[in-house]
Amino acid sequence: MRSRFGLLITALGTAAIVAVIWLSVLPIAGQQTRSTSQPSTFPSYRAPRLADGHPDLNGVWQAMVTANIDLQDHEAQSGPHPEILGAYGGWPAGQSVVEGGEIPYKPSALAQKQQNVENRMKVDVSNDKTWHALGDPEFKCYMPGVPRATYMPYPFQIVQGSSPYILIAYEFATATRTIRMDWNGEAPTDTWMGWSRGRWEGDTLVVDVTGQREESWFDRAGDYHSSALHVVERYTPVSPYHLMYEATIEDPNVFTRPWKISFPLYRRVEKNVQPLEFKCVPWTEDLLYGKFKKGT
C-alpha cells in the first residue's frame, strides 16, 4: 500500500505539471485574440461553378464566433437574471473579430454605446417617436440587420441560381435578404435588413449594403450605428467547407474611420440539414405590450 506521503507527492507533482501547461498556453491564447487571419485553405482550391461561370455558394452556413455578444474581446458573463436562470443564461467568452481589436468610436458616440449597454434589456413602446430608443433590438425580436445577421448563433442559407438575384434566408425572426446583382438603383427607403447590391470580383461575392434603419445594433454590447451606415461584405470560398467573410463598416456620424470584421463561415454538412424557424415574436409580446392588457 502506498503511504499517504507518497500520494501527496504524486498529487502535488500532477498539479505542478497542470499549472505549467496552463501558464504556457495563456500567452498563446492572448496572442490569438488579435488575429483575423484566414483559416487554412486548399492552395489550389477552385470553387464549383454554376452555369454562369461564377462560384456556387449554395448551402447552409454558420459562423462559429461569439460576435453577437460582443464584436470585441469579452469575458464570460452571467447574462440576465442569473438568480433565476443560473448557468442557462450565461454568455461565453470570445475573441475579437475586429481588425486591430477595437472599434474606432468618436468620443461622443462611445458615450452612447455605454448608455446602450445600461439599457439593453429595457423597453418602452408607449411613445411612437421614441419606442426604439431603449433596448437591444435582438431582445425585442426585431430583424438583426447587416452584418449582425451573419454572426448570430444560427445557421443561414444562401440560395443562388441563374437569376440576377441571390437570396439569403436567416433563422432569427425569419429575416431574409435579396442581393440584386449588377444593380445600380439606390435604396427606396430604410429597412431593417437594408438594400443589398452585389457584384463579383473574381471568386469573391461583394455586397454593398445601404438603407438600413438606424435602430439596429451590431451586438449585445451596445455597439451601434446611425442612418449613414454603409457596409461592404465579401464572401470568398476558401475550401469546400469554408467561406471567408469580411465586412467593412463605415459611418462618419459614429466612427472616426472605416473598420473591418472578418471570420470564417462553416458549411453545415449534416444529412438533410436546413434552416429551421426561430419565430420569436410571440415570446416578446408580453415584454413589449403586457402593460397595455386590460386589468394590468
MOSUL-V229783 format. One record per pair of residues at least 6 apart in sequence whose ideal C-beta (glycine too) atoms are under 8 Angstrom apart, sorted by the first residue. I is the first residue (numbers start at 1). J is the second residue. D is the distance in Angstrom with one decimal. If there is no record, write none. Layout:
i={I;I}
j={J;J}
d={D;D}
This chain:
i={32;33;33;33;33;34;34;34;35;36;36;36;36;36;36;36;38;38;38;38;39;39;39;39;39;40;41;41;41;42;42;42;45;45;45;45;46;47;47;47;47;47;48;48;49;49;50;50;50;50;51;52;54;55;55;55;56;57;57;57;57;57;57;57;58;58;58;59;59;59;59;60;60;60;60;60;60;60;60;61;61;61;61;61;61;61;61;61;62;62;62;62;62;62;63;63;63;63;63;63;63;63;63;64;64;65;65;65;65;65;66;66;66;66;66;66;67;67;67;67;67;67;68;68;68;68;68;68;68;69;69;69;69;69;69;69;70;70;70;70;70;71;71;71;71;71;71;71;71;71;72;72;72;72;72;72;73;73;73;73;74;74;74;75;76;76;76;76;77;77;78;78;78;79;79;79;79;80;80;81;82;82;91;96;97;97;97;97;98;98;98;99;99;99;99;100;103;103;103;104;104;104;104;105;105;105;105;106;106;106;109;109;109;112;113;113;113;113;114;115;116;116;116;116;116;117;117;119;119;120;120;120;120;120;121;121;121;122;122;123;123;123;123;123;123;123;124;124;124;124;125;125;125;132;136;136;136;137;137;137;137;137;137;138;138;138;138;138;138;139;139;140;140;140;141;141;141;141;141;142;142;142;142;143;143;143;143;143;143;143;144;144;144;144;144;144;144;145;145;145;145;145;145;145;146;146;146;146;146;146;146;146;146;147;147;147;147;147;147;148;148;148;148;149;149;149;149;149;149;149;150;150;150;150;150;151;152;152;154;154;154;154;154;155;155;155;155;156;156;156;156;156;157;157;157;157;158;158;158;159;159;159;159;160;160;164;164;164;164;165;165;165;165;166;166;166;166;166;167;167;167;167;168;168;168;169;169;169;170;170;170;171;171;171;171;172;172;173;173;173;173;174;174;174;175;175;176;177;177;177;178;179;179;179;179;179;180;180;180;181;181;181;181;182;182;183;183;184;185;186;186;186;187;187;187;187;188;188;189;190;190;190;190;190;191;191;191;192;192;192;193;194;194;194;194;194;195;195;195;196;196;196;197;197;197;198;198;198;198;199;199;200;201;203;203;204;204;204;205;205;205;205;206;206;206;207;207;207;207;208;208;208;209;209;209;209;210;210;210;212;212;212;212;213;214;214;214;214;216;216;217;217;218;218;224;225;225;225;225;226;226;226;227;228;228;228;228;229;229;229;230;230;230;231;231;231;231;232;232;232;233;233;233;234;234;234;234;235;235;235;235;236;236;236;237;238;238;240;241;241;241;242;242;242;242;243;243;243;244;244;244;245;245;245;245;246;246;246;247;247;247;248;248;248;249;249;249;249;249;250;290}
j={95;73;95;96;101;96;100;101;95;97;98;99;260;261;262;263;238;244;262;264;238;239;242;244;264;239;238;239;242;238;239;240;237;238;239;240;203;55;56;57;203;237;55;56;55;56;56;160;161;162;162;162;200;203;205;237;160;158;160;166;205;235;237;243;158;159;160;157;158;267;268;155;156;157;267;268;273;274;275;155;156;157;158;243;265;266;267;268;154;155;156;265;266;268;150;151;152;153;245;263;264;265;266;264;266;94;95;97;151;263;74;91;92;93;94;95;94;97;151;219;261;263;138;148;151;152;153;219;220;77;91;92;94;219;220;221;94;219;220;221;223;96;97;98;103;218;219;221;223;261;96;98;101;102;103;221;94;95;96;101;93;94;221;93;90;91;92;93;90;91;89;90;91;85;89;90;91;89;121;89;89;90;220;102;151;261;262;263;259;260;261;259;260;261;262;259;223;255;259;255;256;257;259;113;254;255;256;254;255;256;253;254;255;224;221;222;223;224;222;222;136;217;222;223;224;221;222;134;135;135;136;139;220;222;135;136;139;134;135;131;134;135;139;140;287;288;130;131;133;134;131;288;289;215;217;220;222;143;144;145;215;216;217;144;148;152;172;217;220;284;287;284;287;288;173;280;281;283;284;173;192;215;216;149;172;173;175;192;193;216;152;170;172;173;175;192;216;192;193;194;212;213;216;217;177;193;194;196;209;212;231;233;247;218;231;233;247;249;261;216;217;218;219;156;168;170;172;175;177;193;156;233;245;247;265;263;170;172;170;171;172;275;278;171;268;273;275;168;169;170;171;275;168;169;274;275;166;167;168;166;167;168;169;166;167;180;181;182;183;178;179;180;181;178;179;181;198;205;176;177;178;179;176;177;179;175;176;275;176;177;275;275;276;277;278;278;280;278;279;280;281;277;278;279;192;193;193;193;194;196;196;196;197;198;205;207;196;197;198;197;198;199;200;198;199;197;198;197;197;195;210;211;194;195;210;211;195;211;211;211;212;213;214;227;211;212;213;212;213;216;212;209;210;211;212;231;209;210;211;207;208;209;207;208;209;205;206;207;208;206;208;206;234;236;237;234;235;236;233;234;235;236;232;233;234;232;233;234;235;230;231;232;230;231;232;233;229;230;231;225;227;229;231;227;225;226;227;229;224;225;223;224;224;225;254;249;251;253;254;251;253;254;253;251;252;253;254;249;250;251;249;250;251;247;248;249;250;247;248;250;245;246;247;244;245;246;247;243;244;245;265;243;244;246;243;244;264;267;266;267;269;264;265;266;267;264;265;267;262;264;265;262;263;264;265;260;261;262;260;261;262;258;259;260;255;258;259;260;261;258;296}
d={6.6;5.3;4.6;6.0;7.0;6.9;7.6;4.9;8.0;6.7;7.7;5.2;7.8;7.7;4.7;7.5;6.3;5.2;7.8;7.3;6.6;7.7;5.7;7.2;4.7;7.8;4.2;5.7;7.7;7.5;5.1;7.7;7.3;6.6;5.7;7.5;7.7;3.8;6.4;7.8;5.8;3.9;7.1;4.5;6.5;6.3;5.1;6.8;7.4;6.9;5.8;6.2;5.5;5.0;7.5;5.4;6.7;4.9;5.4;7.6;6.4;6.3;6.8;6.9;6.0;6.6;5.2;7.2;6.2;5.3;7.4;5.1;7.3;5.0;7.1;4.3;5.2;6.6;6.3;6.6;6.1;7.6;6.5;6.4;4.4;6.7;6.0;6.9;7.3;4.2;7.2;6.8;5.7;5.9;6.1;4.3;7.9;8.0;7.2;6.0;7.8;5.7;7.6;7.7;5.9;6.5;7.8;5.6;5.6;4.9;7.3;7.6;5.6;7.3;3.0;7.9;7.1;4.8;4.2;6.3;7.0;7.2;7.6;6.7;5.6;4.9;6.2;5.7;6.6;7.5;5.0;7.3;6.2;6.3;5.2;6.9;6.7;5.4;6.8;3.9;7.7;6.7;5.9;5.4;6.6;5.8;5.3;7.1;5.8;6.3;4.6;5.7;6.7;6.4;6.5;7.3;7.3;5.9;4.6;6.8;6.2;5.6;7.0;5.1;6.5;6.6;5.6;4.3;6.9;4.4;6.9;6.0;7.8;6.6;3.6;5.3;5.0;5.9;5.7;6.4;6.2;7.7;7.5;7.7;7.3;4.6;6.5;4.9;6.4;7.4;5.6;6.6;4.3;7.0;6.6;7.3;6.2;7.1;6.1;5.2;4.6;5.3;5.6;6.5;6.7;6.2;7.3;6.3;6.6;5.8;7.6;4.4;7.2;6.9;7.7;4.6;6.1;6.4;6.9;7.5;7.6;7.0;3.0;7.9;5.9;6.3;4.1;5.0;6.4;6.2;4.4;6.5;6.3;6.1;6.5;7.3;5.9;4.4;5.2;7.9;5.9;4.8;7.6;6.2;6.0;5.7;7.2;6.2;7.6;5.3;4.3;5.4;6.7;4.1;5.8;5.6;7.7;7.9;7.0;7.7;6.1;5.5;5.7;6.3;7.9;7.7;7.7;7.4;6.8;7.9;8.0;5.6;7.2;6.3;5.6;4.0;5.3;7.0;4.6;7.1;6.2;7.3;7.2;7.6;7.8;5.1;4.3;3.8;5.6;7.6;6.0;7.5;6.0;7.2;6.4;7.7;6.6;5.9;6.3;6.7;5.3;7.3;3.3;7.8;7.2;6.5;5.4;7.3;4.8;6.6;5.4;7.1;7.7;7.5;6.0;6.5;4.2;7.5;6.8;6.8;7.0;5.6;6.9;7.0;7.9;5.0;6.9;5.9;7.6;7.2;7.3;7.8;6.2;7.5;7.5;7.0;7.4;5.3;6.8;3.8;5.3;7.6;6.1;6.3;5.5;7.5;5.5;6.0;6.4;4.5;6.7;6.2;7.1;4.8;7.3;5.0;6.7;7.5;5.6;7.1;4.2;7.5;6.9;4.9;7.8;6.9;4.8;6.8;7.6;5.5;6.6;6.1;6.7;7.6;4.2;6.7;6.2;7.4;6.6;7.2;5.9;7.5;6.8;4.6;7.0;7.9;5.1;5.9;6.9;7.9;7.3;5.0;6.1;6.9;4.5;5.2;7.4;6.9;7.2;6.1;7.4;6.6;7.6;6.1;7.4;5.9;7.2;5.2;7.7;5.4;6.8;4.5;7.2;4.2;7.9;5.5;6.7;5.4;6.7;7.8;4.8;6.8;8.0;7.7;6.1;4.8;7.8;7.7;7.8;7.3;7.3;7.6;7.0;3.4;5.2;2.6;7.6;7.7;6.8;5.1;6.4;4.9;7.6;6.4;6.4;7.1;6.4;7.2;5.4;6.2;7.3;4.6;6.3;5.1;3.8;7.5;6.9;5.5;3.9;5.2;7.3;5.1;7.1;4.8;7.9;6.0;6.6;4.8;7.5;5.3;7.9;7.2;8.0;6.3;6.0;5.3;6.7;4.5;7.9;7.3;4.3;7.8;6.7;7.1;5.5;7.2;4.3;7.8;7.4;7.8;7.8;5.6;7.4;4.2;7.3;6.6;7.6;5.7;7.9;7.6;7.8;5.3;7.6;7.5;6.6;5.1;4.2;7.3;8.0;7.5;6.3;5.0;6.6;7.1;7.0;7.5;4.7;8.0;5.6;5.6;4.0;5.4;7.9;5.2;6.1;4.9;7.9;7.3;7.5;4.8;7.7;4.5;7.0;5.6;7.1;5.7;7.7;7.0;4.6;7.9;7.1;7.0;4.9;7.7;7.2;4.3;7.5;5.2;7.7;6.0;7.6;6.4;4.5;7.8;5.6;5.0;7.5;7.4;6.5;4.6;6.9;5.0;6.8;6.2;7.0;6.9;4.3;7.8;6.9;5.8;7.7;6.5;5.9;6.9;5.1;6.2;7.1;4.4;6.8;5.2;7.6;5.6;7.4;4.9;7.4;6.5;5.6;7.2;7.2;4.2;6.7}
